[in-house]
Amino acid sequence: MYIPYLDSIISSLNNRFNENSETQFKLCWLLPNEMVKLQKNEYINILQNIENHFKIPNIKVNGLIWYDYWQLKSQSFINDKMVDYKKLLNECELFPAVKKGIMIYITLPPTTCTVERSFSTLRRVKTWTRSTMSEDRLDGLCMINVHREKMYDKKDEYIEQVINIFGVKNRNLQFLFVN
């Protein structure tokens, strides 16, 4: 019993950390707080791997200029432990290839748990009584359900926004009692 279980764990680890996924994880070296830890020649090798795997045009040229840009930039952004991706994407407006690489990195799920949680939420939210719901409304309900901890922080603000949206949209319902 022990040997097959250990074999299964090793096989799962090999599948998870094969060469293809290693290149995907190398996209994190485009982030300034990670990039400054590398020497320039190491960074060039990583850019070459990214270019070969993702086929992003001009990533090598843009990446080198991006590297030099952050070597000269102030340390305040680099020393932050939490990366503000919105600010980072604004910083790389002049580096379209780097921006594309960072956007790919942001959209990569760290584990399969995120995807599985979304599907289980969809199963809970889309019941037979909600089968005629529009896709837009279903997406909104699922997002609220998945990110409910964020909803509690600004609960009153979100409730007000939802009421305003429902007040503006016409639902095309026939009511029994009309004035």
Beta strands, then each sheet from edge to edge (+ up, - down):
end
